[in-house]
Amino acid sequence: MEGRIFVHETPLMTALQHLLDIPDNEAGGAGNAGGEKQGPTRAYVRDARAMAATPADVKELPGAYAFVVDMPGLGSGDIKVQVEDERVLVISGERRREEKEDAKYLRMERRMGKLMRKFVLPENADMEKISAVCRDGVLTVSVEKLPPPEPKKPKTIQVQVA
């Protein structure tokens, strides 16, 4: 049991430990040309954990979509809001532990590390009109809707009498 983090040997703990033991260069990365089945990379596992642990609300308003994400302890400079692959809204940030030489933690219950959420935006989202406001640790990203297309009018063809 050398180097094991978890004391209990349950199937879930064993699987989690296995994921933690995978180096990045052995887990399906670009440097692996062996063709054998590989597991997820550390970066993938870290991002998946961050997305599962970051609470968010999505609201549809008459003229926009609102994404409300808890980002406790982060300032506006620590938060990134990006659009990837033309339609994927990515909200991310990282909360780091305060390091002080003379302080020793007796208990750490507040979550540290990466915060992330990804949302696929609908077709009627206006990619040019996205705004973000962070107030009291809550980030609100607003994505305006495109105006609905005008209904097509039927084409009238004149009938000529021969």
OpenMM code with the backbone's topology and positions (N, CA, C; nanometers):
from openmm import Vec3, app, unit

residues = "MET GLU GLY ARG ILE PHE VAL HIS GLU THR PRO LEU MET THR ALA LEU GLN HIS LEU LEU ASP ILE PRO ASP ASN GLU ALA GLY GLY ALA GLY ASN ALA GLY GLY GLU LYS GLN GLY PRO THR ARG ALA TYR VAL ARG ASP ALA ARG ALA MET ALA ALA THR PRO ALA ASP VAL LYS GLU LEU PRO GLY ALA TYR ALA PHE VAL VAL ASP MET PRO GLY LEU GLY SER GLY ASP ILE LYS VAL GLN VAL GLU ASP GLU ARG VAL LEU VAL ILE SER GLY GLU ARG ARG ARG GLU GLU LYS GLU ASP ALA LYS TYR LEU ARG MET GLU ARG ARG MET GLY LYS LEU MET ARG LYS PHE VAL LEU PRO GLU ASN ALA ASP MET GLU LYS ILE SER ALA VAL CYS ARG ASP GLY VAL LEU THR VAL SER VAL GLU LYS LEU PRO PRO PRO GLU PRO LYS LYS PRO LYS THR ILE GLN VAL GLN VAL ALA".split()
positions = [
    Vec3(0.0828, -0.1192, 0.0000),
    Vec3(0.0000, 0.0000, 0.0000),
    Vec3(0.0869, 0.1251, 0.0000),
    Vec3(0.2059, 0.1152, -0.0556),
    Vec3(0.2959, 0.2287, -0.0578),
    Vec3(0.2407, 0.3437, -0.1404),
    Vec3(0.2459, 0.4649, -0.0846),
    Vec3(0.2051, 0.5830, -0.1576),
    Vec3(0.0541, 0.5976, -0.1749),
    Vec3(-0.0246, 0.5172, -0.1061),
    Vec3(-0.1699, 0.5269, -0.1203),
    Vec3(-0.2228, 0.6429, -0.0363),
    Vec3(-0.3167, 0.7157, -0.0950),
    Vec3(-0.3775, 0.8284, -0.0251),
    Vec3(-0.4944, 0.7807, 0.0592),
    Vec3(-0.5730, 0.6878, 0.0077),
    Vec3(-0.6946, 0.6438, 0.0739),
    Vec3(-0.6655, 0.5214, 0.1588),
    Vec3(-0.7284, 0.5149, 0.2753),
    Vec3(-0.7071, 0.4028, 0.3658),
    Vec3(-0.7999, 0.2876, 0.3295),
    Vec3(-0.9233, 0.3176, 0.2919),
    Vec3(-1.0221, 0.2145, 0.2613),
    Vec3(-1.0051, 0.1657, 0.1181),
    Vec3(-1.0101, 0.0352, 0.0993),
    Vec3(-0.9949, -0.0240, -0.0334),
    Vec3(-1.1322, -0.0600, -0.0892),
    Vec3(-1.2109, 0.0394, -0.1250),
    Vec3(-1.3382, 0.0152, -0.1919),
    Vec3(-1.3153, 0.0292, -0.3420),
    Vec3(-1.4035, -0.0265, -0.4246),
    Vec3(-1.3838, -0.0135, -0.5699),
    Vec3(-1.3759, 0.1323, -0.6156),
    Vec3(-1.4578, 0.2198, -0.5574),
    Vec3(-1.4546, 0.3615, -0.5954),
    Vec3(-1.3202, 0.4231, -0.5589),
    Vec3(-1.2716, 0.3973, -0.4397),
    Vec3(-1.1431, 0.4535, -0.3965),
    Vec3(-1.0284, 0.3972, -0.4797),
    Vec3(-1.0367, 0.2707, -0.5150),
    Vec3(-0.9331, 0.2103, -0.5982),
    Vec3(-0.9310, 0.2759, -0.7364),
    Vec3(-1.0494, 0.3000, -0.7939),
    Vec3(-1.0565, 0.3649, -0.9261),
    Vec3(-1.0040, 0.5073, -0.9197),
    Vec3(-1.0402, 0.5814, -0.8155),
    Vec3(-0.9903, 0.7183, -0.8000),
    Vec3(-0.8383, 0.7200, -0.7838),
    Vec3(-0.7858, 0.6264, -0.7050),
    Vec3(-0.6408, 0.6196, -0.6867),
    Vec3(-0.5716, 0.5880, -0.8177),
    Vec3(-0.6319, 0.4987, -0.8977),
    Vec3(-0.5743, 0.4648, -1.0281),
    Vec3(-0.5677, 0.5882, -1.1175),
    Vec3(-0.6740, 0.6699, -1.1178),
    Vec3(-0.6735, 0.7918, -1.1988),
    Vec3(-0.5659, 0.8892, -1.1520),
    Vec3(-0.5440, 0.8967, -1.0220),
    Vec3(-0.4419, 0.9873, -0.9692),
    Vec3(-0.3008, 0.9394, -1.0007),
    Vec3(-0.2833, 0.8098, -1.0224),
    Vec3(-0.1507, 0.7534, -1.0476),
    Vec3(-0.1080, 0.7606, -1.1935),
    Vec3(-0.1955, 0.8057, -1.2851),
    Vec3(-0.1627, 0.8069, -1.4283),
    Vec3(-0.0811, 0.9310, -1.4612),
    Vec3(0.0439, 0.9166, -1.5064),
    Vec3(0.1179, 1.0340, -1.5528),
    Vec3(0.0593, 1.0846, -1.6840),
    Vec3(0.0744, 1.2147, -1.7122),
    Vec3(0.0190, 1.2740, -1.8328),
    Vec3(0.0720, 1.2091, -1.9595),
    Vec3(0.2000, 1.1715, -1.9627),
    Vec3(0.2566, 1.1185, -2.0867),
    Vec3(0.2149, 0.9748, -2.1145),
    Vec3(0.1499, 0.9061, -2.0203),
    Vec3(0.1076, 0.7681, -2.0428),
    Vec3(-0.0405, 0.7564, -2.0704),
    Vec3(-0.1153, 0.8634, -2.0654),
    Vec3(-0.2608, 0.8523, -2.0660),
    Vec3(-0.3221, 0.9070, -2.1936),
    Vec3(-0.2934, 0.8462, -2.3047),
    Vec3(-0.3612, 0.8817, -2.4281),
    Vec3(-0.3176, 1.0138, -2.4877),
    Vec3(-0.2044, 1.0649, -2.4465),
    Vec3(-0.1571, 1.1929, -2.4989),
    Vec3(-0.0995, 1.1778, -2.6384),
    Vec3(-0.0514, 1.2869, -2.6958),
    Vec3(0.0016, 1.2856, -2.8323),
    Vec3(0.1274, 1.2006, -2.8436),
    Vec3(0.2022, 1.1858, -2.7345),
    Vec3(0.3259, 1.1091, -2.7401),
    Vec3(0.3056, 0.9592, -2.7346),
    Vec3(0.1829, 0.9121, -2.7193),
    Vec3(0.1570, 0.7699, -2.7070),
    Vec3(0.1065, 0.7165, -2.8394),
    Vec3(0.1899, 0.6423, -2.9107),
    Vec3(0.1510, 0.5886, -3.0409),
    Vec3(0.1333, 0.4379, -3.0342),
    Vec3(0.1190, 0.3814, -2.9136),
    Vec3(0.1109, 0.2372, -2.8985),
    Vec3(-0.0172, 0.1767, -2.9507),
    Vec3(-0.1270, 0.2503, -2.9507),
    Vec3(-0.2525, 0.1994, -3.0008),
    Vec3(-0.3326, 0.1224, -2.8972),
    Vec3(-0.2747, 0.0945, -2.7785),
    Vec3(-0.3515, 0.0238, -2.6778),
    Vec3(-0.4473, 0.1198, -2.6089),
    Vec3(-0.5493, 0.0625, -2.5447),
    Vec3(-0.6523, 0.1437, -2.4794),
    Vec3(-0.5894, 0.2228, -2.3642),
    Vec3(-0.6190, 0.3522, -2.3599),
    Vec3(-0.5608, 0.4392, -2.2585),
    Vec3(-0.6708, 0.5057, -2.1788),
    Vec3(-0.6367, 0.5505, -2.0589),
    Vec3(-0.7310, 0.6198, -1.9727),
    Vec3(-0.7237, 0.7692, -1.9935),
    Vec3(-0.8010, 0.8432, -1.9164),
    Vec3(-0.8018, 0.9891, -1.9299),
    Vec3(-0.6726, 1.0511, -1.8772),
    Vec3(-0.6381, 1.1676, -1.9307),
    Vec3(-0.5193, 1.2385, -1.8836),
    Vec3(-0.5494, 1.3081, -1.7517),
    Vec3(-0.4458, 1.3484, -1.6830),
    Vec3(-0.4641, 1.4224, -1.5583),
    Vec3(-0.5392, 1.5529, -1.5813),
    Vec3(-0.5085, 1.6204, -1.6931),
    Vec3(-0.5772, 1.7466, -1.7237),
    Vec3(-0.7265, 1.7226, -1.7419),
    Vec3(-0.7629, 1.6138, -1.8097),
    Vec3(-0.9049, 1.5822, -1.8294),
    Vec3(-0.9725, 1.5553, -1.6958),
    Vec3(-0.9089, 1.4766, -1.6107),
    Vec3(-0.9656, 1.4441, -1.4798),
    Vec3(-0.9792, 1.5706, -1.3961),
    Vec3(-0.8780, 1.6577, -1.3989),
    Vec3(-0.8823, 1.7828, -1.3223),
    Vec3(-0.9963, 1.8714, -1.3712),
    Vec3(-1.0130, 1.8831, -1.5038),
    Vec3(-1.1215, 1.9647, -1.5584),
    Vec3(-1.2580, 1.9048, -1.5265),
    Vec3(-1.2695, 1.7733, -1.5322),
    Vec3(-1.3969, 1.7078, -1.5009),
    Vec3(-1.4345, 1.7317, -1.3547),
    Vec3(-1.3382, 1.7231, -1.2656),
    Vec3(-1.3648, 1.7515, -1.1234),
    Vec3(-1.4068, 1.8966, -1.1038),
    Vec3(-1.3377, 1.9874, -1.1725),
    Vec3(-1.3698, 2.1298, -1.1593),
    Vec3(-1.5112, 2.1576, -1.2083),
    Vec3(-1.5517, 2.0961, -1.3194),
    Vec3(-1.6859, 2.1201, -1.3716),
    Vec3(-1.7925, 2.0603, -1.2804),
    Vec3(-1.7631, 1.9462, -1.2196),
    Vec3(-1.8606, 1.8836, -1.1297),
    Vec3(-1.8753, 1.9621, -1.0000),
    Vec3(-1.7723, 2.0336, -0.9592),
    Vec3(-1.7740, 2.1041, -0.8316),
    Vec3(-1.8075, 2.2525, -0.8438),
    Vec3(-1.8379, 2.3007, -0.9629),
    Vec3(-1.8689, 2.4424, -0.9822),
    Vec3(-2.0184, 2.4572, -1.0082),
    Vec3(-2.0933, 2.5078, -0.9094),
    Vec3(-2.2379, 2.5219, -0.9283),
    Vec3(-2.2713, 2.6375, -1.0216),
    Vec3(-2.3770, 2.6200, -1.1004),
    Vec3(-2.4186, 2.7239, -1.1951),
    Vec3(-2.5691, 2.7165, -1.2168),
    Vec3(-2.6278, 2.8318, -1.2468),
    Vec3(-2.7686, 2.8409, -1.2865),
    Vec3(-2.7712, 2.8989, -1.4271),
    Vec3(-2.8619, 2.8500, -1.5104),
    Vec3(-2.8792, 2.9033, -1.6453),
    Vec3(-3.0242, 2.9486, -1.6568),
    Vec3(-3.0409, 3.0765, -1.6932),
    Vec3(-3.1758, 3.1320, -1.7060),
    Vec3(-3.1966, 3.1829, -1.8478),
    Vec3(-3.3176, 3.1623, -1.8993),
    Vec3(-3.3534, 3.2205, -2.0278),
    Vec3(-3.4465, 3.3373, -2.0002),
    Vec3(-3.4043, 3.4538, -2.0407),
    Vec3(-3.4826, 3.5756, -2.0270),
    Vec3(-3.5408, 3.6094, -2.1640),
    Vec3(-3.6351, 3.7043, -2.1716),
    Vec3(-3.6938, 3.7365, -2.3024),
    Vec3(-3.5912, 3.7779, -2.4082),
    Vec3(-3.4853, 3.8486, -2.3697),
    Vec3(-3.3906, 3.8967, -2.4700),
    Vec3(-3.2502, 3.8431, -2.4552),
    Vec3(-3.2277, 3.7515, -2.3598),
    Vec3(-3.0904, 3.7045, -2.3358),
    Vec3(-3.0917, 3.5736, -2.2574),
    Vec3(-2.9726, 3.5135, -2.2504),
    Vec3(-2.9485, 3.3994, -2.1632),
    Vec3(-2.8565, 3.4480, -2.0520),
    Vec3(-2.8805, 3.4034, -1.9288),
    Vec3(-2.7959, 3.4427, -1.8162),
    Vec3(-2.7361, 3.3172, -1.7529),
    Vec3(-2.6043, 3.3186, -1.7364),
    Vec3(-2.5314, 3.2100, -1.6720),
    Vec3(-2.4783, 3.2646, -1.5398),
    Vec3(-2.5250, 3.2095, -1.4290),
    Vec3(-2.4877, 3.2580, -1.2965),
    Vec3(-2.4024, 3.1496, -1.2309),
    Vec3(-2.2767, 3.1837, -1.2000),
    Vec3(-2.1806, 3.0860, -1.1494),
    Vec3(-2.1191, 3.1379, -1.0200),
    Vec3(-2.1159, 3.0535, -0.9177),
    Vec3(-2.0496, 3.0894, -0.7926),
    Vec3(-1.8992, 3.0828, -0.8115),
    Vec3(-1.8313, 3.1929, -0.7817),
    Vec3(-1.6854, 3.2008, -0.7909),
    Vec3(-1.6331, 3.2621, -0.6611),
    Vec3(-1.6447, 3.1902, -0.5491),
    Vec3(-1.6093, 3.2496, -0.4195),
    Vec3(-1.4607, 3.2818, -0.4080),
    Vec3(-1.4338, 3.4001, -0.3588),
    Vec3(-1.2965, 3.4404, -0.3322),
    Vec3(-1.2165, 3.4823, -0.4534),
    Vec3(-1.2764, 3.4910, -0.5705),
    Vec3(-1.2031, 3.5286, -0.6909),
    Vec3(-1.2391, 3.6711, -0.7311),
    Vec3(-1.1383, 3.7444, -0.7727),
    Vec3(-1.1601, 3.8778, -0.8257),
    Vec3(-1.1823, 3.8704, -0.9755),
    Vec3(-1.2190, 3.9825, -1.0347),
    Vec3(-1.2479, 3.9812, -1.1784),
    Vec3(-1.1236, 3.9474, -1.2612),
    Vec3(-1.0040, 3.9753, -1.2100),
    Vec3(-0.8822, 3.9413, -1.2826),
    Vec3(-0.8484, 3.7934, -1.2785),
    Vec3(-0.9091, 3.7193, -1.1855),
    Vec3(-0.8828, 3.5758, -1.1716),
    Vec3(-0.9796, 3.4897, -1.2514),
    Vec3(-1.0795, 3.5517, -1.3147),
    Vec3(-1.1844, 3.4785, -1.3857),
    Vec3(-1.1682, 3.4992, -1.5358),
    Vec3(-1.1805, 3.3899, -1.6125),
    Vec3(-1.1748, 3.3990, -1.7580),
    Vec3(-1.3090, 3.3548, -1.8152),
    Vec3(-1.3599, 3.4340, -1.9091),
    Vec3(-1.4805, 3.3986, -1.9831),
    Vec3(-1.4415, 3.3977, -2.1302),
    Vec3(-1.4554, 3.2818, -2.1952),
    Vec3(-1.4125, 3.2658, -2.3339),
    Vec3(-1.5197, 3.1930, -2.4132),
    Vec3(-1.5142, 3.2094, -2.5450),
    Vec3(-1.5986, 3.1321, -2.6354),
    Vec3(-1.5038, 3.0492, -2.7215),
    Vec3(-1.5173, 2.9170, -2.7133),
    Vec3(-1.4347, 2.8244, -2.7908),
    Vec3(-1.5203, 2.7579, -2.8978),
    Vec3(-1.4587, 2.7183, -3.0050),
    Vec3(-1.5263, 2.6435, -3.1115),
    Vec3(-1.6566, 2.7105, -3.1540),
    Vec3(-1.6572, 2.8408, -3.1569),
    Vec3(-1.7678, 2.9249, -3.2028),
    Vec3(-1.8919, 2.9231, -3.1159),
    Vec3(-1.9224, 2.8178, -3.0413),
    Vec3(-2.0475, 2.8113, -2.9667),
    Vec3(-2.0325, 2.7589, -2.8239),
    Vec3(-1.9124, 2.7371, -2.7743),
    Vec3(-1.8942, 2.6821, -2.6400),
    Vec3(-1.8462, 2.7935, -2.5466),
    Vec3(-1.9298, 2.8290, -2.4494),
    Vec3(-1.8954, 2.9297, -2.3498),
    Vec3(-1.8186, 2.8598, -2.2379),
    Vec3(-1.6967, 2.9065, -2.2103),
    Vec3(-1.6122, 2.8470, -2.1066),
    Vec3(-1.5880, 2.9524, -1.9990),
    Vec3(-1.6265, 2.9194, -1.8766),
    Vec3(-1.6059, 3.0075, -1.7615),
    Vec3(-1.5098, 2.9345, -1.6688),
    Vec3(-1.3964, 2.9993, -1.6354),
    Vec3(-1.2977, 2.9307, -1.5521),
    Vec3(-1.2254, 3.0287, -1.4607),
    Vec3(-1.1651, 2.9736, -1.3592),
    Vec3(-1.0857, 3.0496, -1.2636),
    Vec3(-1.0160, 2.9524, -1.1716),
    Vec3(-0.9272, 3.0047, -1.0900),
    Vec3(-0.8569, 2.9175, -0.9955),
    Vec3(-0.8401, 2.9891, -0.8635),
    Vec3(-0.8786, 2.9209, -0.7597),
    Vec3(-0.8651, 2.9755, -0.6245),
    Vec3(-0.7469, 2.9084, -0.5579),
    Vec3(-0.6516, 2.9890, -0.5161),
    Vec3(-0.5285, 2.9355, -0.4562),
    Vec3(-0.5280, 2.9588, -0.3060),
    Vec3(-0.4569, 2.8734, -0.2384),
    Vec3(-0.4420, 2.8848, -0.0936),
    Vec3(-0.3505, 3.0018, -0.0621),
    Vec3(-0.3870, 3.0769, 0.0397),
    Vec3(-0.3018, 3.1874, 0.0836),
    Vec3(-0.1832, 3.1288, 0.1597),
    Vec3(-0.0640, 3.1592, 0.1132),
    Vec3(0.0567, 3.1068, 0.1775),
    Vec3(0.1167, 3.2141, 0.2674),
    Vec3(0.1214, 3.1870, 0.3950),
    Vec3(0.1858, 3.2770, 0.4903),
    Vec3(0.2857, 3.1944, 0.5702),
    Vec3(0.4013, 3.2522, 0.5889),
    Vec3(0.5101, 3.1806, 0.6561),
    Vec3(0.4737, 3.1419, 0.7998),
    Vec3(0.4089, 3.2317, 0.8737),
    Vec3(0.3845, 3.2077, 1.0155),
    Vec3(0.2495, 3.1421, 1.0435),
    Vec3(0.1717, 3.1098, 0.9417),
    Vec3(0.0393, 3.0507, 0.9613),
    Vec3(0.0432, 2.9013, 0.9326),
    Vec3(-0.0300, 2.8256, 1.0152),
    Vec3(-0.0402, 2.6813, 0.9969),
    Vec3(-0.1888, 2.6463, 0.9976),
    Vec3(-0.2360, 2.5804, 0.8893),
    Vec3(-0.3761, 2.5438, 0.8809),
    Vec3(-0.4065, 2.4307, 0.9788),
    Vec3(-0.5101, 2.4488, 1.0581),
    Vec3(-0.5580, 2.3433, 1.1452),
    Vec3(-0.6715, 2.2659, 1.0794),
    Vec3(-0.7437, 2.3346, 0.9925),
    Vec3(-0.8527, 2.2729, 0.9172),
    Vec3(-0.8714, 2.3500, 0.7877),
    Vec3(-0.8921, 2.2770, 0.6775),
    Vec3(-0.9205, 2.3401, 0.5479),
    Vec3(-1.0481, 2.2778, 0.4930),
    Vec3(-1.1565, 2.3536, 0.4922),
    Vec3(-1.2828, 2.3038, 0.4416),
    Vec3(-1.3273, 2.3766, 0.3158),
    Vec3(-1.2750, 2.4960, 0.2935),
    Vec3(-1.3133, 2.5705, 0.1737),
    Vec3(-1.2408, 2.5115, 0.0538),
    Vec3(-1.3109, 2.5029, -0.0557),
    Vec3(-1.2562, 2.4405, -0.1755),
    Vec3(-1.1491, 2.5282, -0.2393),
    Vec3(-1.0375, 2.4686, -0.2735),
    Vec3(-0.9292, 2.5348, -0.3454),
    Vec3(-0.9159, 2.4673, -0.4814),
    Vec3(-0.8524, 2.5358, -0.5725),
    Vec3(-0.8258, 2.4751, -0.7021),
    Vec3(-0.9072, 2.5376, -0.8132),
    Vec3(-0.9209, 2.4631, -0.9211),
    Vec3(-0.9803, 2.5129, -1.0434),
    Vec3(-1.1331, 2.5115, -1.0366),
    Vec3(-1.1926, 2.6187, -1.0888),
    Vec3(-1.3373, 2.6279, -1.1062),
    Vec3(-1.3619, 2.6384, -1.2562),
    Vec3(-1.4559, 2.5607, -1.3092),
    Vec3(-1.4789, 2.5642, -1.4536),
    Vec3(-1.6189, 2.5149, -1.4856),
    Vec3(-1.6791, 2.5772, -1.5871),
    Vec3(-1.8041, 2.5294, -1.6459),
    Vec3(-1.7996, 2.5559, -1.7953),
    Vec3(-1.8607, 2.4656, -1.8728),
    Vec3(-1.8711, 2.4816, -2.0172),
    Vec3(-2.0173, 2.4671, -2.0562),
    Vec3(-2.0611, 2.5555, -2.1465),
    Vec3(-2.1988, 2.5537, -2.1932),
    Vec3(-2.1991, 2.5658, -2.3453),
    Vec3(-2.2782, 2.4838, -2.4120),
    Vec3(-2.2965, 2.4973, -2.5554),
    Vec3(-2.4092, 2.5984, -2.5748),
    Vec3(-2.3783, 2.7076, -2.6435),
    Vec3(-2.4752, 2.8141, -2.6627),
    Vec3(-2.5728, 2.7782, -2.7747),
    Vec3(-2.6993, 2.8185, -2.7606),
    Vec3(-2.7981, 2.7885, -2.8642),
    Vec3(-2.7736, 2.8676, -2.9923),
    Vec3(-2.8406, 2.8279, -3.0978),
    Vec3(-2.8225, 2.8906, -3.2291),
    Vec3(-2.8589, 3.0390, -3.2294),
    Vec3(-2.9543, 3.0792, -3.1449),
    Vec3(-2.9979, 3.2186, -3.1474),
    Vec3(-2.9177, 3.3080, -3.0527),
    Vec3(-2.8040, 3.2610, -3.0023),
    Vec3(-2.7182, 3.3425, -2.9152),
    Vec3(-2.6318, 3.4348, -3.0008),
    Vec3(-2.6241, 3.5608, -2.9612),
    Vec3(-2.5446, 3.6596, -3.0341),
    Vec3(-2.4013, 3.6568, -2.9787),
    Vec3(-2.3090, 3.6014, -3.0542),
    Vec3(-2.1702, 3.5854, -3.0086),
    Vec3(-2.0980, 3.7188, -2.9912),
    Vec3(-2.1498, 3.8241, -3.0503),
    Vec3(-2.0862, 3.9562, -3.0412),
    Vec3(-2.1334, 4.0343, -2.9191),
    Vec3(-2.2379, 3.9884, -2.8529),
    Vec3(-2.2943, 4.0627, -2.7405),
    Vec3(-2.2956, 3.9753, -2.6155),
    Vec3(-2.1757, 3.9550, -2.5607),
    Vec3(-2.1587, 3.8779, -2.4380),
    Vec3(-2.0958, 3.9708, -2.3348),
    Vec3(-2.1533, 3.9735, -2.2145),
    Vec3(-2.0972, 4.0570, -2.1079),
    Vec3(-2.0903, 3.9752, -1.9795),
    Vec3(-1.9975, 4.0137, -1.8916),
    Vec3(-1.9797, 3.9424, -1.7655),
    Vec3(-1.9603, 4.0419, -1.6523),
    Vec3(-2.0275, 4.0148, -1.5383),
    Vec3(-2.0170, 4.0999, -1.4203),
    Vec3(-1.9988, 4.0079, -1.2998),
    Vec3(-1.8990, 4.0382, -1.2151),
    Vec3(-1.8773, 3.9615, -1.0932),
    Vec3(-1.9065, 4.0519, -0.9736),
    Vec3(-2.0010, 4.0089, -0.8908),
    Vec3(-2.0390, 4.0871, -0.7742),
    Vec3(-2.0566, 3.9931, -0.6551),
    Vec3(-1.9849, 4.0190, -0.5473),
    Vec3(-1.9935, 3.9402, -0.4242),
    Vec3(-1.9683, 3.7915, -0.4466),
    Vec3(-1.8727, 3.7583, -0.5325),
    Vec3(-1.8366, 3.6189, -0.5560),
    Vec3(-1.9295, 3.5441, -0.6491),
    Vec3(-2.0237, 3.6155, -0.7121),
    Vec3(-2.1159, 3.5525, -0.8057),
    Vec3(-2.0958, 3.6167, -0.9424),
    Vec3(-2.0606, 3.5348, -1.0401),
    Vec3(-2.0376, 3.5819, -1.1764),
    Vec3(-2.1655, 3.5638, -1.2568),
    Vec3(-2.2066, 3.6702, -1.3266),
    Vec3(-2.3220, 3.6627, -1.4155),
    Vec3(-2.2759, 3.6954, -1.5565),
    Vec3(-2.2888, 3.5983, -1.6464),
    Vec3(-2.2532, 3.6164, -1.7867),
    Vec3(-2.3843, 3.6260, -1.8640),
    Vec3(-2.4012, 3.7351, -1.9377),
    Vec3(-2.5218, 3.7557, -2.0176),
    Vec3(-2.4870, 3.7413, -2.1655),
    Vec3(-2.5665, 3.6618, -2.2348),
    Vec3(-2.5501, 3.6419, -2.3785),
    Vec3(-2.6826, 3.6827, -2.4420),
    Vec3(-2.6784, 3.7910, -2.5189),
    Vec3(-2.8015, 3.8391, -2.5811),
    Vec3(-2.8460, 3.7446, -2.6923),
    Vec3(-2.9778, 3.7461, -2.7165),
    Vec3(-3.0342, 3.6645, -2.8235),
    Vec3(-3.0377, 3.7442, -2.9524),
    Vec3(-3.0219, 3.6738, -3.0631),
    Vec3(-3.0403, 3.7355, -3.1940),
    Vec3(-3.1895, 3.7588, -3.2140),
    Vec3(-3.2273, 3.8649, -3.2875),
    Vec3(-3.3701, 3.8832, -3.3134),
    Vec3(-3.4227, 3.7676, -3.3983),
    Vec3(-3.5482, 3.7301, -3.3760),
    Vec3(-3.6015, 3.6183, -3.4550),
    Vec3(-3.6089, 3.6554, -3.6026),
    Vec3(-3.5858, 3.5592, -3.6891),
    Vec3(-3.5912, 3.5902, -3.8319),
    Vec3(-3.7351, 3.6259, -3.8716),
    Vec3(-3.7451, 3.7167, -3.9663),
    Vec3(-3.8778, 3.7559, -4.0122),
    Vec3(-3.9373, 3.6424, -4.0938),
    Vec3(-4.0673, 3.6212, -4.0774),
    Vec3(-4.1280, 3.5123, -4.1549),
    Vec3(-4.1243, 3.5438, -4.3039),
    Vec3(-4.1014, 3.4403, -4.3812),
    Vec3(-4.0935, 3.4590, -4.5250),
    Vec3(-4.2334, 3.4839, -4.5810),
    Vec3(-4.2405, 3.5852, -4.6654),
    Vec3(-4.3679, 3.6161, -4.7288),
    Vec3(-4.3806, 3.5303, -4.8534),
    Vec3(-4.5009, 3.4857, -4.8796),
    Vec3(-4.5172, 3.4045, -5.0003),
    Vec3(-4.4929, 3.4896, -5.1256),
    Vec3(-4.4306, 3.4296, -5.2214),
    Vec3(-4.4013, 3.4980, -5.3459),
    Vec3(-4.5247, 3.4917, -5.4362),
    Vec3(-4.5652, 3.6059, -5.4831),
    Vec3(-4.6816, 3.6121, -5.5698),
    Vec3(-4.6363, 3.6189, -5.7157),
    Vec3(-4.6936, 3.5329, -5.7969),
    Vec3(-4.6588, 3.5287, -5.9388),
    Vec3(-4.7813, 3.5723, -6.0170),
    Vec3(-4.7607, 3.6679, -6.1053),
    Vec3(-4.8705, 3.7161, -6.1869),
    Vec3(-4.9033, 3.6139, -6.2949),
    Vec3(-5.0297, 3.5964, -6.3157),
    Vec3(-5.0753, 3.5028, -6.4182),
    Vec3(-5.1141, 3.5856, -6.5397),
    Vec3(-5.0580, 3.5540, -6.6526),
    Vec3(-5.0898, 3.6250, -6.7763),
    Vec3(-5.1945, 3.5453, -6.8545),
    Vec3(-5.2856, 3.6175, -6.9109),
    Vec3(-5.3891, 3.5533, -6.9902),
    Vec3(-5.3422, 3.5461, -7.1335),
    Vec3(-5.3440, 3.4273, -7.1884),
    Vec3(-5.2978, 3.4119, -7.3266),
    Vec3(-5.4117, 3.4068, -7.4224),
] * unit.nanometer
topology = app.Topology()
chain = topology.addChain("A")
for resn in residues:
    res = topology.addResidue(resn, chain)
    for name in ("N", "CA", "C"):
        topology.addAtom(name, app.Element.getBySymbol(name[0]), res)
